[in-house]
Amino acid sequence: MVNGKRAVVTGGANGIGLATARALKAGGAEVTIFDRERPAEGEWQWVEIDVRRRESIDAAFGQAGTPDIVVANAGVAEEEDFLEHSTERWDRVLAINLSGAFHTMQAAARVMKGGAIVLTASTNSYDGESRLTAYNASKAGLLGLVHTAANELGPHGIRVNAVCPGLIRTRLTERHFSSPEVLRDYFRHIPLGRGGMPEEVAAAIVFLASDHASYITGATLFVDGGQMASKFGTWDESRAEFSDGRWRLRE
């Protein structure tokens, strides 16, 4: 239900963004990737962009034409203890993750004639994972943008939603996935017993961007294997075992 639509994906050169660009293209959309980097694979319409600079965003939309779908996915995560968190790191993460999303949404909405905007938020929009102060704050802020923009842009025929991924295997998270002991403890709290793949998030994004979600706006969709539904953890050794990067019930 995206066939013939024109789509823009920010941060589309790698990870969730690239998986989303591929899924949209497979569905028949004409896709342009906005990113500072050239896409890691394939032949793409690509516009170099810095989401920290509004003039860069405006120029990119001028090149890409009027979109029907905009996926505001560009983001970074940087770790530092709360008491040591530098102003420079705070400003950088907020500029990309939150201000960048706002400017992308506003620039897009000013030229769109209806359509859908989807933001990549996070389970961290709701929790306070340690050493991720700026990231958590920026992702929480995205939900405020979703609600406000859905309210104000609905009369213009523009739907605004977000996905909230959990731990997804990307270039940024590969170091976690390469540590079985880290995964063993982390995945205890995920009912499906494993981490996610970019393609699984992309499928949710494409759904929210498509006509199948024509009466959905102002919503957030968790793509986290049930993590946010599990307060005290799902898995333990009394009835399950951890192997090959995931928990499974014993036979």
PyRosetta script that sets phi, psi and omega in degrees:
from pyrosetta import init, pose_from_sequence

init()
pose = pose_from_sequence("MVNGKRAVVTGGANGIGLATARALKAGGAEVTIFDRERPAEGEWQWVEIDVRRRESIDAAFGQAGTPDIVVANAGVAEEEDFLEHSTERWDRVLAINLSGAFHTMQAAARVMKGGAIVLTASTNSYDGESRLTAYNASKAGLLGLVHTAANELGPHGIRVNAVCPGLIRTRLTERHFSSPEVLRDYFRHIPLGRGGMPEEVAAAIVFLASDHASYITGATLFVDGGQMASKFGTWDESRAEFSDGRWRLRE")
pose.set_psi(1, 25.1)
pose.set_omega(1, 172.5)
pose.set_phi(2, -120.2)
pose.set_psi(2, 6.7)
pose.set_omega(2, -176.6)
pose.set_phi(3, -59.6)
pose.set_psi(3, 130.9)
pose.set_omega(3, 178.5)
pose.set_phi(4, 81.4)
pose.set_psi(4, -0.3)
pose.set_omega(4, -179.8)
pose.set_phi(5, -89.8)
pose.set_psi(5, 155.3)
pose.set_omega(5, 177.2)
pose.set_phi(6, -101.9)
pose.set_psi(6, 125.1)
pose.set_omega(6, -174.0)
pose.set_phi(7, -124.0)
pose.set_psi(7, 147.2)
pose.set_omega(7, 174.1)
pose.set_phi(8, -123.4)
pose.set_psi(8, 134.8)
pose.set_omega(8, 176.8)
pose.set_phi(9, -125.7)
pose.set_psi(9, 115.5)
pose.set_omega(9, 174.7)
pose.set_phi(10, -83.8)
pose.set_psi(10, 148.7)
pose.set_omega(10, -175.8)
pose.set_phi(11, 62.5)
pose.set_psi(11, 37.3)
pose.set_omega(11, -173.3)
pose.set_phi(12, -94.1)
pose.set_psi(12, 9.0)
pose.set_omega(12, -175.6)
pose.set_phi(13, -81.1)
pose.set_psi(13, -20.3)
pose.set_omega(13, -176.6)
pose.set_phi(14, -148.6)
pose.set_psi(14, 170.0)
pose.set_omega(14, 167.7)
pose.set_phi(15, 56.8)
pose.set_psi(15, -135.7)
pose.set_omega(15, -177.2)
pose.set_phi(16, -61.2)
pose.set_psi(16, -39.4)
pose.set_omega(16, -179.7)
pose.set_phi(17, -61.7)
pose.set_psi(17, -45.3)
pose.set_omega(17, 179.6)
pose.set_phi(18, -67.0)
pose.set_psi(18, -41.0)
pose.set_omega(18, 177.5)
pose.set_phi(19, -61.3)
pose.set_psi(19, -37.2)
pose.set_omega(19, 178.6)
pose.set_phi(20, -68.8)
pose.set_psi(20, -43.0)
pose.set_omega(20, 177.6)
pose.set_phi(21, -59.3)
pose.set_psi(21, -42.5)
pose.set_omega(21, 179.1)
pose.set_phi(22, -63.8)
pose.set_psi(22, -43.0)
pose.set_omega(22, -178.2)
pose.set_phi(23, -66.2)
pose.set_psi(23, -41.2)
pose.set_omega(23, 177.4)
pose.set_phi(24, -63.7)
pose.set_psi(24, -43.1)
pose.set_omega(24, 179.1)
pose.set_phi(25, -63.3)
pose.set_psi(25, -41.1)
pose.set_omega(25, 178.4)
pose.set_phi(26, -63.5)
pose.set_psi(26, -27.9)
pose.set_omega(26, 178.4)
pose.set_phi(27, -84.2)
pose.set_psi(27, 1.2)
pose.set_omega(27, 175.7)
pose.set_phi(28, 99.9)
pose.set_psi(28, 7.5)
pose.set_omega(28, 179.1)
pose.set_phi(29, -82.9)
pose.set_psi(29, 152.9)
pose.set_omega(29, 170.5)
pose.set_phi(30, -90.9)
pose.set_psi(30, 117.4)
pose.set_omega(30, -168.7)
pose.set_phi(31, -113.1)
pose.set_psi(31, 133.3)
pose.set_omega(31, 170.2)
pose.set_phi(32, -118.3)
pose.set_psi(32, 129.9)
pose.set_omega(32, 178.5)
pose.set_phi(33, -95.7)
pose.set_psi(33, 127.9)
pose.set_omega(33, 171.7)
pose.set_phi(34, -103.1)
pose.set_psi(34, 121.3)
pose.set_omega(34, -179.4)
pose.set_phi(35, -165.5)
pose.set_psi(35, 157.6)
pose.set_omega(35, 173.6)
pose.set_phi(36, -73.4)
pose.set_psi(36, -27.6)
pose.set_omega(36, -179.9)
pose.set_phi(37, -101.6)
pose.set_psi(37, 152.4)
pose.set_omega(37, 170.6)
pose.set_phi(38, -70.8)
pose.set_psi(38, 141.8)
pose.set_omega(38, 179.7)
pose.set_phi(39, -51.7)
pose.set_psi(39, 141.8)
pose.set_omega(39, -172.4)
pose.set_phi(40, -69.3)
pose.set_psi(40, -20.0)
pose.set_omega(40, -178.0)
pose.set_phi(41, -155.6)
pose.set_psi(41, 157.2)
pose.set_omega(41, 173.6)
pose.set_phi(42, 78.9)
pose.set_psi(42, 173.9)
pose.set_omega(42, 177.3)
pose.set_phi(43, -100.4)
pose.set_psi(43, 119.7)
pose.set_omega(43, -174.9)
pose.set_phi(44, -134.9)
pose.set_psi(44, 151.7)
pose.set_omega(44, 163.3)
pose.set_phi(45, -75.0)
pose.set_psi(45, 121.7)
pose.set_omega(45, -172.9)
pose.set_phi(46, -133.0)
pose.set_psi(46, 134.7)
pose.set_omega(46, 174.7)
pose.set_phi(47, -122.5)
pose.set_psi(47, 123.8)
pose.set_omega(47, 177.2)
pose.set_phi(48, -70.6)
pose.set_psi(48, 134.0)
pose.set_omega(48, -173.2)
pose.set_phi(49, -150.5)
pose.set_psi(49, 150.2)
pose.set_omega(49, 171.1)
pose.set_phi(50, -121.9)
pose.set_psi(50, 107.7)
pose.set_omega(50, -174.2)
pose.set_phi(51, -69.0)
pose.set_psi(51, -7.6)
pose.set_omega(51, 175.7)
pose.set_phi(52, -78.3)
pose.set_psi(52, -11.2)
pose.set_omega(52, -176.1)
pose.set_phi(53, -118.1)
pose.set_psi(53, 115.6)
pose.set_omega(53, -176.7)
pose.set_phi(54, -60.9)
pose.set_psi(54, -37.9)
pose.set_omega(54, -179.6)
pose.set_phi(55, -64.5)
pose.set_psi(55, -30.4)
pose.set_omega(55, 176.7)
pose.set_phi(56, -68.4)
pose.set_psi(56, -41.2)
pose.set_omega(56, 178.7)
pose.set_phi(57, -65.0)
pose.set_psi(57, -47.8)
pose.set_omega(57, 179.9)
pose.set_phi(58, -59.8)
pose.set_psi(58, -42.5)
pose.set_omega(58, 179.8)
pose.set_phi(59, -64.2)
pose.set_psi(59, -37.9)
pose.set_omega(59, -179.8)
pose.set_phi(60, -64.8)
pose.set_psi(60, -43.9)
pose.set_omega(60, 177.5)
pose.set_phi(61, -66.4)
pose.set_psi(61, -30.8)
pose.set_omega(61, 174.9)
pose.set_phi(62, -62.8)
pose.set_psi(62, -33.6)
pose.set_omega(62, 178.0)
pose.set_phi(63, -79.2)
pose.set_psi(63, -36.1)
pose.set_omega(63, -172.3)
pose.set_phi(64, -81.8)
pose.set_psi(64, -19.7)
pose.set_omega(64, -176.3)
pose.set_phi(65, 86.9)
pose.set_psi(65, -178.0)
pose.set_omega(65, -176.0)
pose.set_phi(66, -76.7)
pose.set_psi(66, 118.0)
pose.set_omega(66, -177.9)
pose.set_phi(67, -87.9)
pose.set_psi(67, 153.5)
pose.set_omega(67, 169.0)
pose.set_phi(68, -95.9)
pose.set_psi(68, -27.4)
pose.set_omega(68, -176.9)
pose.set_phi(69, -132.6)
pose.set_psi(69, 132.3)
pose.set_omega(69, 174.4)
pose.set_phi(70, -129.4)
pose.set_psi(70, 124.3)
pose.set_omega(70, 176.5)
pose.set_phi(71, -109.5)
pose.set_psi(71, 108.3)
pose.set_omega(71, 179.8)
pose.set_phi(72, -89.4)
pose.set_psi(72, 92.7)
pose.set_omega(72, -170.4)
pose.set_phi(73, -114.3)
pose.set_psi(73, -16.8)
pose.set_omega(73, -175.2)
pose.set_phi(74, -56.6)
pose.set_psi(74, 133.6)
pose.set_omega(74, -179.7)
pose.set_phi(75, -171.2)
pose.set_psi(75, 161.5)
pose.set_omega(75, 176.9)
pose.set_phi(76, -136.4)
pose.set_psi(76, 158.9)
pose.set_omega(76, 173.6)
pose.set_phi(77, -133.4)
pose.set_psi(77, 127.0)
pose.set_omega(77, 179.8)
pose.set_phi(78, -132.0)
pose.set_psi(78, 134.4)
pose.set_omega(78, -174.4)
pose.set_phi(79, -99.3)
pose.set_psi(79, 140.7)
pose.set_omega(79, 173.9)
pose.set_phi(80, -169.6)
pose.set_psi(80, 141.7)
pose.set_omega(80, 178.0)
pose.set_phi(81, -58.2)
pose.set_psi(81, 145.8)
pose.set_omega(81, -176.5)
pose.set_phi(82, -54.8)
pose.set_psi(82, -47.2)
pose.set_omega(82, -175.7)
pose.set_phi(83, -71.5)
pose.set_psi(83, -18.7)
pose.set_omega(83, 179.9)
pose.set_phi(84, -104.0)
pose.set_psi(84, 0.2)
pose.set_omega(84, -172.4)
pose.set_phi(85, -61.4)
pose.set_psi(85, 122.4)
pose.set_omega(85, -175.6)
pose.set_phi(86, -81.5)
pose.set_psi(86, 152.8)
pose.set_omega(86, 175.4)
pose.set_phi(87, -62.6)
pose.set_psi(87, -37.7)
pose.set_omega(87, -178.3)
pose.set_phi(88, -63.3)
pose.set_psi(88, -43.0)
pose.set_omega(88, 179.5)
pose.set_phi(89, -68.1)
pose.set_psi(89, -43.1)
pose.set_omega(89, 177.1)
pose.set_phi(90, -56.6)
pose.set_psi(90, -49.8)
pose.set_omega(90, -177.4)
pose.set_phi(91, -62.7)
pose.set_psi(91, -39.7)
pose.set_omega(91, -178.2)
pose.set_phi(92, -66.5)
pose.set_psi(92, -48.1)
pose.set_omega(92, -177.3)
pose.set_phi(93, -65.8)
pose.set_psi(93, -44.3)
pose.set_omega(93, 179.3)
pose.set_phi(94, -65.7)
pose.set_psi(94, -36.8)
pose.set_omega(94, -179.4)
pose.set_phi(95, -63.2)
pose.set_psi(95, -39.1)
pose.set_omega(95, -178.5)
pose.set_phi(96, -82.3)
pose.set_psi(96, -52.9)
pose.set_omega(96, -170.1)
pose.set_phi(97, -74.9)
pose.set_psi(97, -40.1)
pose.set_omega(97, -174.0)
pose.set_phi(98, -104.8)
pose.set_psi(98, -57.6)
pose.set_omega(98, 179.0)
pose.set_phi(99, -62.9)
pose.set_psi(99, -38.8)
pose.set_omega(99, 178.6)
pose.set_phi(100, -61.4)
pose.set_psi(100, -40.2)
pose.set_omega(100, 177.9)
pose.set_phi(101, -66.9)
pose.set_psi(101, -42.9)
pose.set_omega(101, 178.4)
pose.set_phi(102, -58.9)
pose.set_psi(102, -49.2)
pose.set_omega(102, -177.5)
pose.set_phi(103, -66.0)
pose.set_psi(103, -36.3)
pose.set_omega(103, 176.6)
pose.set_phi(104, -63.7)
pose.set_psi(104, -46.5)
pose.set_omega(104, -179.4)
pose.set_phi(105, -63.2)
pose.set_psi(105, -46.1)
pose.set_omega(105, -177.3)
pose.set_phi(106, -66.1)
pose.set_psi(106, -44.7)
pose.set_omega(106, 179.2)
pose.set_phi(107, -61.4)
pose.set_psi(107, -41.3)
pose.set_omega(107, -180.0)
pose.set_phi(108, -66.4)
pose.set_psi(108, -47.6)
pose.set_omega(108, -175.4)
pose.set_phi(109, -62.7)
pose.set_psi(109, -28.7)
pose.set_omega(109, -179.8)
pose.set_phi(110, -69.8)
pose.set_psi(110, -20.8)
pose.set_omega(110, -179.9)
pose.set_phi(111, -112.1)
pose.set_psi(111, -15.5)
pose.set_omega(111, -177.3)
pose.set_phi(112, -71.4)
pose.set_psi(112, 148.9)
pose.set_omega(112, 174.7)
pose.set_phi(113, -116.6)
pose.set_psi(113, 68.7)
pose.set_omega(113, -171.2)
pose.set_phi(114, 84.9)
pose.set_psi(114, 177.6)
pose.set_omega(114, 178.1)
pose.set_phi(115, 121.2)
pose.set_psi(115, -155.4)
pose.set_omega(115, -173.0)
pose.set_phi(116, -141.2)
pose.set_psi(116, 140.0)
pose.set_omega(116, 171.7)
pose.set_phi(117, -118.6)
pose.set_psi(117, 132.0)
pose.set_omega(117, 178.2)
pose.set_phi(118, -126.4)
pose.set_psi(118, 128.6)
pose.set_omega(118, 177.8)
pose.set_phi(119, -102.8)
pose.set_psi(119, 146.1)
pose.set_omega(119, 171.1)
pose.set_phi(120, -93.7)
pose.set_psi(120, 99.5)
pose.set_omega(120, 174.9)
pose.set_phi(121, -91.6)
pose.set_psi(121, -136.2)
pose.set_omega(121, -176.0)
pose.set_phi(122, -172.6)
pose.set_psi(122, 159.9)
pose.set_omega(122, 166.9)
pose.set_phi(123, -60.1)
pose.set_psi(123, -24.9)
pose.set_omega(123, 177.2)
pose.set_phi(124, -70.2)
pose.set_psi(124, -6.4)
pose.set_omega(124, 171.0)
pose.set_phi(125, -65.6)
pose.set_psi(125, -18.4)
pose.set_omega(125, -174.1)
pose.set_phi(126, -115.7)
pose.set_psi(126, -22.8)
pose.set_omega(126, -176.4)
pose.set_phi(127, -119.0)
pose.set_psi(127, 175.1)
pose.set_omega(127, -174.9)
pose.set_phi(128, -116.9)
pose.set_psi(128, 55.7)
pose.set_omega(128, -179.3)
pose.set_phi(129, -53.2)
pose.set_psi(129, 133.6)
pose.set_omega(129, -173.4)
pose.set_phi(130, -64.8)
pose.set_psi(130, 151.8)
pose.set_omega(130, 176.5)
pose.set_phi(131, 67.7)
pose.set_psi(131, 14.3)
pose.set_omega(131, -179.4)
pose.set_phi(132, -129.1)
pose.set_psi(132, 44.2)
pose.set_omega(132, -174.2)
pose.set_phi(133, -55.1)
pose.set_psi(133, -55.6)
pose.set_omega(133, -176.2)
pose.set_phi(134, -67.0)
pose.set_psi(134, -40.8)
pose.set_omega(134, 179.3)
pose.set_phi(135, -61.5)
pose.set_psi(135, -48.4)
pose.set_omega(135, -179.8)
pose.set_phi(136, -60.2)
pose.set_psi(136, -44.5)
pose.set_omega(136, -179.2)
pose.set_phi(137, -64.4)
pose.set_psi(137, -40.9)
pose.set_omega(137, -179.2)
pose.set_phi(138, -66.6)
pose.set_psi(138, -39.9)
pose.set_omega(138, -178.6)
pose.set_phi(139, -73.2)
pose.set_psi(139, -33.5)
pose.set_omega(139, 173.3)
pose.set_phi(140, -64.4)
pose.set_psi(140, -39.7)
pose.set_omega(140, 178.8)
pose.set_phi(141, -62.0)
pose.set_psi(141, -30.8)
pose.set_omega(141, 179.4)
pose.set_phi(142, -61.3)
pose.set_psi(142, -33.4)
pose.set_omega(142, 179.9)
pose.set_phi(143, -67.7)
pose.set_psi(143, -34.0)
pose.set_omega(143, 173.7)
pose.set_phi(144, -64.1)
pose.set_psi(144, -39.2)
pose.set_omega(144, 176.0)
pose.set_phi(145, -63.4)
pose.set_psi(145, -42.8)
pose.set_omega(145, -179.8)
pose.set_phi(146, -59.2)
pose.set_psi(146, -49.2)
pose.set_omega(146, -176.3)
pose.set_phi(147, -65.6)
pose.set_psi(147, -45.6)
pose.set_omega(147, -178.2)
pose.set_phi(148, -67.0)
pose.set_psi(148, -46.2)
pose.set_omega(148, -178.3)
pose.set_phi(149, -66.9)
pose.set_psi(149, -37.4)
pose.set_omega(149, 177.6)
pose.set_phi(150, -60.5)
pose.set_psi(150, -40.4)
pose.set_omega(150, 179.9)
pose.set_phi(151, -66.0)
pose.set_psi(151, -47.1)
pose.set_omega(151, -173.4)
pose.set_phi(152, -83.1)
pose.set_psi(152, -27.1)
pose.set_omega(152, -177.1)
pose.set_phi(153, -94.8)
pose.set_psi(153, -14.5)
pose.set_omega(153, 178.1)
pose.set_phi(154, -53.9)
pose.set_psi(154, -44.0)
pose.set_omega(154, 178.3)
pose.set_phi(155, -61.8)
pose.set_psi(155, -18.5)
pose.set_omega(155, 177.5)
pose.set_phi(156, -93.3)
pose.set_psi(156, 6.2)
pose.set_omega(156, 178.8)
pose.set_phi(157, 78.4)
pose.set_psi(157, 18.5)
pose.set_omega(157, -180.0)
pose.set_phi(158, -107.8)
pose.set_psi(158, 120.5)
pose.set_omega(158, 176.9)
pose.set_phi(159, -90.7)
pose.set_psi(159, 144.2)
pose.set_omega(159, -178.7)
pose.set_phi(160, -133.2)
pose.set_psi(160, 121.0)
pose.set_omega(160, -179.5)
pose.set_phi(161, -139.5)
pose.set_psi(161, 174.1)
pose.set_omega(161, 178.9)
pose.set_phi(162, -140.6)
pose.set_psi(162, 150.9)
pose.set_omega(162, 166.4)
pose.set_phi(163, -105.0)
pose.set_psi(163, 148.7)
pose.set_omega(163, 178.4)
pose.set_phi(164, -122.9)
pose.set_psi(164, 87.7)
pose.set_omega(164, 179.6)
pose.set_phi(165, -71.2)
pose.set_psi(165, 152.3)
pose.set_omega(165, 169.1)
pose.set_phi(166, -90.6)
pose.set_psi(166, -139.2)
pose.set_omega(166, 179.3)
pose.set_phi(167, -80.0)
pose.set_psi(167, 110.9)
pose.set_omega(167, -176.6)
pose.set_phi(168, -114.6)
pose.set_psi(168, 139.4)
pose.set_omega(168, -176.8)
pose.set_phi(169, -78.3)
pose.set_psi(169, 104.5)
pose.set_omega(169, 178.1)
pose.set_phi(170, -134.8)
pose.set_psi(170, -179.2)
pose.set_omega(170, 177.9)
pose.set_phi(171, -58.2)
pose.set_psi(171, -37.3)
pose.set_omega(171, -177.4)
pose.set_phi(172, -72.7)
pose.set_psi(172, -26.3)
pose.set_omega(172, -175.3)
pose.set_phi(173, -108.5)
pose.set_psi(173, 4.2)
pose.set_omega(173, -174.7)
pose.set_phi(174, -57.3)
pose.set_psi(174, -34.6)
pose.set_omega(174, -178.5)
pose.set_phi(175, -63.4)
pose.set_psi(175, -30.5)
pose.set_omega(175, 176.7)
pose.set_phi(176, -72.6)
pose.set_psi(176, -41.7)
pose.set_omega(176, -177.8)
pose.set_phi(177, -70.6)
pose.set_psi(177, -17.7)
pose.set_omega(177, 178.6)
pose.set_phi(178, -88.7)
pose.set_psi(178, 3.7)
pose.set_omega(178, -179.7)
pose.set_phi(179, -117.4)
pose.set_psi(179, 97.5)
pose.set_omega(179, -178.0)
pose.set_phi(180, -56.2)
pose.set_psi(180, -36.1)
pose.set_omega(180, -178.3)
pose.set_phi(181, -68.1)
pose.set_psi(181, -38.3)
pose.set_omega(181, 176.5)
pose.set_phi(182, -63.8)
pose.set_psi(182, -45.8)
pose.set_omega(182, -178.4)
pose.set_phi(183, -65.7)
pose.set_psi(183, -37.8)
pose.set_omega(183, -179.3)
pose.set_phi(184, -55.3)
pose.set_psi(184, -48.0)
pose.set_omega(184, -178.7)
pose.set_phi(185, -75.5)
pose.set_psi(185, -41.6)
pose.set_omega(185, -177.8)
pose.set_phi(186, -63.7)
pose.set_psi(186, -44.3)
pose.set_omega(186, -174.5)
pose.set_phi(187, -75.8)
pose.set_psi(187, -8.6)
pose.set_omega(187, 172.7)
pose.set_phi(188, -56.0)
pose.set_psi(188, -29.8)
pose.set_omega(188, -172.5)
pose.set_phi(189, -98.1)
pose.set_psi(189, 12.3)
pose.set_omega(189, 179.7)
pose.set_phi(190, -116.3)
pose.set_psi(190, 111.5)
pose.set_omega(190, -176.6)
pose.set_phi(191, -52.7)
pose.set_psi(191, -34.7)
pose.set_omega(191, 178.2)
pose.set_phi(192, -79.3)
pose.set_psi(192, -6.4)
pose.set_omega(192, 169.3)
pose.set_phi(193, 77.4)
pose.set_psi(193, 12.4)
pose.set_omega(193, -175.2)
pose.set_phi(194, -153.6)
pose.set_psi(194, 172.6)
pose.set_omega(194, 171.8)
pose.set_phi(195, -87.1)
pose.set_psi(195, 175.7)
pose.set_omega(195, -177.7)
pose.set_phi(196, -106.4)
pose.set_psi(196, 168.7)
pose.set_omega(196, 177.2)
pose.set_phi(197, -113.2)
pose.set_psi(197, 152.3)
pose.set_omega(197, -179.5)
pose.set_phi(198, -53.9)
pose.set_psi(198, -35.7)
pose.set_omega(198, -178.4)
pose.set_phi(199, -64.0)
pose.set_psi(199, -29.2)
pose.set_omega(199, 179.6)
pose.set_phi(200, -72.6)
pose.set_psi(200, -35.1)
pose.set_omega(200, 174.7)
pose.set_phi(201, -71.3)
pose.set_psi(201, -41.3)
pose.set_omega(201, -180.0)
pose.set_phi(202, -58.2)
pose.set_psi(202, -39.3)
pose.set_omega(202, 180.0)
pose.set_phi(203, -61.5)
pose.set_psi(203, -39.5)
pose.set_omega(203, 178.5)
pose.set_phi(204, -68.2)
pose.set_psi(204, -39.9)
pose.set_omega(204, 179.1)
pose.set_phi(205, -63.4)
pose.set_psi(205, -45.7)
pose.set_omega(205, -179.6)
pose.set_phi(206, -62.7)
pose.set_psi(206, -39.2)
pose.set_omega(206, 176.4)
pose.set_phi(207, -58.4)
pose.set_psi(207, -49.9)
pose.set_omega(207, -178.3)
pose.set_phi(208, -65.1)
pose.set_psi(208, -28.1)
pose.set_omega(208, 179.5)
pose.set_phi(209, -82.3)
pose.set_psi(209, -15.8)
pose.set_omega(209, -171.4)
pose.set_phi(210, -90.7)
pose.set_psi(210, 170.9)
pose.set_omega(210, 177.0)
pose.set_phi(211, -68.7)
pose.set_psi(211, -14.6)
pose.set_omega(211, 174.8)
pose.set_phi(212, -63.4)
pose.set_psi(212, -23.3)
pose.set_omega(212, -179.3)
pose.set_phi(213, -106.8)
pose.set_psi(213, 33.0)
pose.set_omega(213, -171.6)
pose.set_phi(214, -63.6)
pose.set_psi(214, -18.5)
pose.set_omega(214, 179.0)
pose.set_phi(215, -115.5)
pose.set_psi(215, 26.4)
pose.set_omega(215, 178.7)
pose.set_phi(216, -118.4)
pose.set_psi(216, 120.8)
pose.set_omega(216, 172.8)
pose.set_phi(217, -152.1)
pose.set_psi(217, 151.5)
pose.set_omega(217, -177.7)
pose.set_phi(218, 73.8)
pose.set_psi(218, 18.9)
pose.set_omega(218, -174.3)
pose.set_phi(219, -108.1)
pose.set_psi(219, 157.8)
pose.set_omega(219, 172.1)
pose.set_phi(220, -122.7)
pose.set_psi(220, 137.4)
pose.set_omega(220, -178.1)
pose.set_phi(221, -119.4)
pose.set_psi(221, 115.2)
pose.set_omega(221, 177.6)
pose.set_phi(222, -73.0)
pose.set_psi(222, 133.7)
pose.set_omega(222, 172.7)
pose.set_phi(223, -126.4)
pose.set_psi(223, 75.2)
pose.set_omega(223, -167.0)
pose.set_phi(224, -138.2)
pose.set_psi(224, 13.3)
pose.set_omega(224, 179.7)
pose.set_phi(225, 66.7)
pose.set_psi(225, 14.9)
pose.set_omega(225, -179.2)
pose.set_phi(226, 92.2)
pose.set_psi(226, 8.0)
pose.set_omega(226, -175.3)
pose.set_phi(227, -55.3)
pose.set_psi(227, -43.7)
pose.set_omega(227, -176.1)
pose.set_phi(228, -74.3)
pose.set_psi(228, -8.6)
pose.set_omega(228, 175.6)
pose.set_phi(229, -93.9)
pose.set_psi(229, -3.5)
pose.set_omega(229, -173.2)
pose.set_phi(230, -113.2)
pose.set_psi(230, 100.2)
pose.set_omega(230, -175.5)
pose.set_phi(231, -78.5)
pose.set_psi(231, -43.5)
pose.set_omega(231, -173.8)
pose.set_phi(232, -112.4)
pose.set_psi(232, 8.3)
pose.set_omega(232, 178.8)
pose.set_phi(233, 97.2)
pose.set_psi(233, 148.5)
pose.set_omega(233, -175.8)
pose.set_phi(234, -105.4)
pose.set_psi(234, -33.0)
pose.set_omega(234, -166.4)
pose.set_phi(235, -110.0)
pose.set_psi(235, 141.4)
pose.set_omega(235, 170.4)
pose.set_phi(236, -151.5)
pose.set_psi(236, 162.9)
pose.set_omega(236, -172.4)
pose.set_phi(237, -68.6)
pose.set_psi(237, -13.0)
pose.set_omega(237, -178.5)
pose.set_phi(238, -67.3)
pose.set_psi(238, -24.8)
pose.set_omega(238, -178.5)
pose.set_phi(239, -137.2)
pose.set_psi(239, 4.5)
pose.set_omega(239, -175.9)
pose.set_phi(240, -146.4)
pose.set_psi(240, 167.0)
pose.set_omega(240, 175.1)
pose.set_phi(241, -137.8)
pose.set_psi(241, 151.7)
pose.set_omega(241, 179.6)
pose.set_phi(242, -104.4)
pose.set_psi(242, 119.6)
pose.set_omega(242, 178.2)
pose.set_phi(243, -153.6)
pose.set_psi(243, 151.1)
pose.set_omega(243, 179.7)
pose.set_phi(244, 52.7)
pose.set_psi(244, 37.4)
pose.set_omega(244, 173.1)
pose.set_phi(245, 79.0)
pose.set_psi(245, 15.8)
pose.set_omega(245, 178.7)
pose.set_phi(246, -157.0)
pose.set_psi(246, 159.6)
pose.set_omega(246, 175.0)
pose.set_phi(247, -88.0)
pose.set_psi(247, 142.0)
pose.set_omega(247, 175.8)
pose.set_phi(248, -141.0)
pose.set_psi(248, 144.4)
pose.set_omega(248, 173.6)
pose.set_phi(249, -65.5)
pose.set_psi(249, 144.6)
pose.set_omega(249, 177.3)
pose.set_phi(250, -69.9)
pose.set_psi(250, 146.8)
pose.set_omega(250, 178.8)
pose.set_phi(251, -68.5)
pose.dump_pdb("model.pdb")
